[in-house]
Amino acid sequence: MQRAPLITRRSLLGAAAAGAGAIVASCAGVSGGSRPDSGTPRRVVVVGAGLAGLTAAVDLRAAGWDVTVLEARDRVGGRVLTLHEPFSGDQYAEAGGESIDDNHTAIQALARHYRLALAHRPADKLARAAVFAKGERSSLGALLEQNGSATTIGYLGFDQALIDVAGGLDPEHPERAAHAAELDSRSLEDFLGDQHLTDAAAFLVRTDYRGNFNAELSGVSLLFAAQQAVVDENLSEAGVETMRIAGGNQRLPEAMAKALGQRVVLGAPVTRISQQSWGVRLTAGSRSYDAAHVVLAVPPPPLRRITFDPALPAAVADMVDHLRLGSALKVSRQYTRRFWIPEGLSGFTVTDLPFAVGWEATDSQPVTASGPGILTQFVTGDAAAVGAKLADRKRITSFGAQLDRVYPEGVASATSRRSTMAWADEPFTGGGYAVFAPGQFAPFWPVLRAPHGRMWFAGEHTETLAGYMESAVRSGQRVAGSIGRPPPT
Ligand SMILES: Cc1cc2nc3c(=O)[nH]c(=O)nc-3n(C[C@H](O)[C@H](O)[C@H](O)COP(=O)(O)OP(=O)(O)OC[C@H]3O[C@@H](n4cnc5c(N)ncnc54)[C@H](O)[C@@H]3O)c2cc1C
């Protein structure tokens, strides 16, 4: 994440089935008996049809493997989900993965490959953000000017302080840094306390990083945060959260699944994985699938419901059992007119209310200044954990009332077309994106990056650049590259 000042998804500045008939229950790789079929040595089964699993599948197929993708849900995309309902006028909102940064080159290349256009968001969306704090609305500039330059310097200097504390760690092997255990034992909140920032700067840092990691800073390993700061620094200077896929991000996984055709099996939750001398056998429903390798492109919470035979080694089981996804939810509401535009605002919102951050979902869609638009609230950390427990209607009402406090002038144009998605409630996801708590990063990282017998982990949680759609794509490419080519026939 290119961490300029302020949040969006992550930085303050800073299914439909995939095509008619494309995805049907497939018999590829099915094995009923105890002996593997003759195609097994050249077959890989990918578990999970999110961006990581689909990318791995596409690349493995290109390398010559016979690929089967088993997906638990009845749609592809995982945490990429575009909501067209209940919105009118062809407008839509992203329930999960939303913005693409300029330096997210792997996902941009994939979009180009599938002939999907990228639609740009306004470059000045943060400059025109509203800040609502202590019951008053002002601008980001006004907040940064509090206490002279101390707030700006403290806020903008926080990233550099993280890079300094990282002490040149190798993001590929953060666990090998001389001070890895010490950093891992501390939280990002501990580190923030050391910086003695102004209240306004600390507010901005907390808001920024809470969105970044989907968790309160006390629940984030300092080693993980330092690694992410180094990864950011190594990325080329570029705009953050600059674009989305035109027509909805979900078009990308759908296009990939369409290209894979009957190799993608929907409604096939894997419940058992057994490693054999000849390969791996997976059970999904009443079927079993044999393969030379399995790619587990599934976040840790749903992995806990899979039985592994033999049991996973203790270090791997520990990671699966304890690595969690932070809490993230969204609430989106359509307005009959974009009331914020005539006021010189972008719809981007930073608050000290529980929802903390919001933006315009439609700012990369064909909109008019006086026409309808959608505002999305992005709620993370403790507020999202509490909000996830509410029924959808109640959640929509509760967070909607907070937005009305920020924009009372918008109440008259608010419609009843609203949606919400709490990812912690989703049994095949379990949260927003992975967050390594203090003490977890050094032991879990090498486990996530290594193959275990014939099993490979993929997904955003396994990448040096963590937590993005780009991360998922990169992880699929990395694992497919490591598996290489099938044996000759
Ligand atoms: C609210 C929110 C906002 C976000 N905002 C952004 C953003 O602005 N920009 C950005 O780049 N990223 C964003 N992200 C992150 C991004 O969406 C994810 O990093 C990425 O989509 C993860 O992809 P994945 O393939 O690793 O995992 P997933 O998409 O979770 O895919 C895993 C798949 O495995 C399936 N599965 C689970 N269990 C089983 C099983 N037993 N058998 C078979 N299949 C199974 C699931 O159904 C799912 O389809 C956001 C995420 C959230 C939740």
The ligand as an SDF file (V2000), in Angstrom:
LIG
                    3D

 53 58  0  0  0  0  0  0  0  0999 V2000
  -14.5930   -5.0240    3.1490 C   0  0  0  0  0  0  0  0  0  0  0  0
  -13.3550   -5.2800    2.3330 C   0  0  0  0  0  0  0  0  0  0  0  0
  -12.7790   -4.2290    1.6280 C   0  0  0  0  0  0  0  0  0  0  0  0
  -11.6600   -4.4700    0.8430 C   0  0  0  0  0  0  0  0  0  0  0  0
  -11.1360   -3.4300    0.1040 N   0  0  0  0  0  0  0  0  0  0  0  0
  -10.1230   -3.6730   -0.7610 C   0  0  0  0  0  0  0  0  0  0  0  0
   -9.6750   -2.6520   -1.6510 C   0  0  0  0  0  0  0  0  0  0  0  0
  -10.1970   -1.5370   -1.6750 O   0  0  0  0  0  0  0  0  0  0  0  0
   -8.6580   -2.9580   -2.4980 N   0  0  0  0  0  0  0  0  0  0  0  0
   -8.0820   -4.1950   -2.5300 C   0  0  0  0  0  0  0  0  0  0  0  0
   -7.1760   -4.4160   -3.3500 O   0  0  0  0  0  0  0  0  0  0  0  0
   -8.4880   -5.1730   -1.6830 N   0  0  0  0  0  0  0  0  0  0  0  0
   -9.4890   -4.9510   -0.8180 C   0  0  0  0  0  0  0  0  0  0  0  0
   -9.9440   -5.9440    0.0100 N   0  0  0  0  0  0  0  0  0  0  0  0
   -9.1780   -7.2140    0.0920 C   0  0  0  0  0  0  0  0  0  0  0  0
   -9.4250   -8.1670   -1.0720 C   0  0  0  0  0  0  0  0  0  0  0  0
  -10.8000   -8.2410   -1.3530 O   0  0  0  0  0  0  0  0  0  0  0  0
   -8.8920   -9.5400   -0.6750 C   0  0  0  0  0  0  0  0  0  0  0  0
   -7.5370   -9.4070   -0.2620 O   0  0  0  0  0  0  0  0  0  0  0  0
   -8.9070  -10.5540   -1.8170 C   0  0  0  0  0  0  0  0  0  0  0  0
  -10.1150  -10.5160   -2.5450 O   0  0  0  0  0  0  0  0  0  0  0  0
   -8.7090  -11.9520   -1.2090 C   0  0  0  0  0  0  0  0  0  0  0  0
   -8.7050  -12.9230   -2.2280 O   0  0  0  0  0  0  0  0  0  0  0  0
   -8.3380  -14.4310   -1.8710 P   0  0  0  0  0  0  0  0  0  0  0  0
   -8.4430  -15.1780   -3.1360 O   0  0  0  0  0  0  0  0  0  0  0  0
   -7.0640  -14.4590   -1.1180 O   0  0  0  0  0  0  0  0  0  0  0  0
   -9.4570  -14.9090   -0.8350 O   0  0  0  0  0  0  0  0  0  0  0  0
  -11.0320  -15.0110   -1.0030 P   0  0  0  0  0  0  0  0  0  0  0  0
  -11.5120  -13.9750   -1.9490 O   0  0  0  0  0  0  0  0  0  0  0  0
  -11.6020  -14.9980    0.3650 O   0  0  0  0  0  0  0  0  0  0  0  0
  -11.2600  -16.4150   -1.6780 O   0  0  0  0  0  0  0  0  0  0  0  0
  -11.3000  -17.6260   -0.9410 C   0  0  0  0  0  0  0  0  0  0  0  0
  -12.3350  -18.5330   -1.5730 C   0  0  0  0  0  0  0  0  0  0  0  0
  -12.2970  -19.7930   -0.9140 O   0  0  0  0  0  0  0  0  0  0  0  0
  -13.6250  -20.2680   -0.7960 C   0  0  0  0  0  0  0  0  0  0  0  0
  -13.6730  -21.2930    0.2540 N   0  0  0  0  0  0  0  0  0  0  0  0
  -13.5930  -21.1330    1.6010 C   0  0  0  0  0  0  0  0  0  0  0  0
  -13.6380  -22.3290    2.2250 N   0  0  0  0  0  0  0  0  0  0  0  0
  -13.7260  -23.2700    1.2570 C   0  0  0  0  0  0  0  0  0  0  0  0
  -13.8030  -24.6870    1.2550 C   0  0  0  0  0  0  0  0  0  0  0  0
  -13.7770  -25.4060    2.3940 N   0  0  0  0  0  0  0  0  0  0  0  0
  -13.9170  -25.3370    0.0690 N   0  0  0  0  0  0  0  0  0  0  0  0
  -13.9340  -24.6590   -1.0990 C   0  0  0  0  0  0  0  0  0  0  0  0
  -13.8650  -23.3030   -1.1610 N   0  0  0  0  0  0  0  0  0  0  0  0
  -13.7460  -22.6110    0.0020 C   0  0  0  0  0  0  0  0  0  0  0  0
  -14.4180  -19.0260   -0.4980 C   0  0  0  0  0  0  0  0  0  0  0  0
  -15.7940  -19.1980   -0.7400 O   0  0  0  0  0  0  0  0  0  0  0  0
  -13.7560  -18.0110   -1.4280 C   0  0  0  0  0  0  0  0  0  0  0  0
  -14.3890  -17.9740   -2.6870 O   0  0  0  0  0  0  0  0  0  0  0  0
  -11.0720   -5.7570    0.7870 C   0  0  0  0  0  0  0  0  0  0  0  0
  -11.6590   -6.8130    1.4870 C   0  0  0  0  0  0  0  0  0  0  0  0
  -12.7840   -6.5790    2.2510 C   0  0  0  0  0  0  0  0  0  0  0  0
  -13.4170   -7.7420    2.9790 C   0  0  0  0  0  0  0  0  0  0  0  0
  1  2  1  0
  2  3  1  0
  2 52  2  0
  3  4  2  0
  4  5  1  0
  4 50  1  0
  5  6  2  0
  6  7  1  0
  6 13  1  0
  7  8  2  0
  7  9  1  0
  9 10  1  0
 10 11  2  0
 10 12  1  0
 12 13  2  0
 13 14  1  0
 14 15  1  0
 14 50  1  0
 15 16  1  0
 16 17  1  0
 16 18  1  0
 18 19  1  0
 18 20  1  0
 20 21  1  0
 20 22  1  0
 22 23  1  0
 23 24  1  0
 24 25  2  0
 24 26  1  0
 24 27  1  0
 27 28  1  0
 28 29  2  0
 28 30  1  0
 28 31  1  0
 31 32  1  0
 32 33  1  0
 33 34  1  0
 33 48  1  0
 34 35  1  0
 35 36  1  0
 35 46  1  0
 36 37  1  0
 36 45  1  0
 37 38  2  0
 38 39  1  0
 39 40  1  0
 39 45  2  0
 40 41  1  0
 40 42  2  0
 42 43  1  0
 43 44  2  0
 44 45  1  0
 46 47  1  0
 46 48  1  0
 48 49  1  0
 50 51  2  0
 51 52  1  0
 52 53  1  0
M  END
$$$$
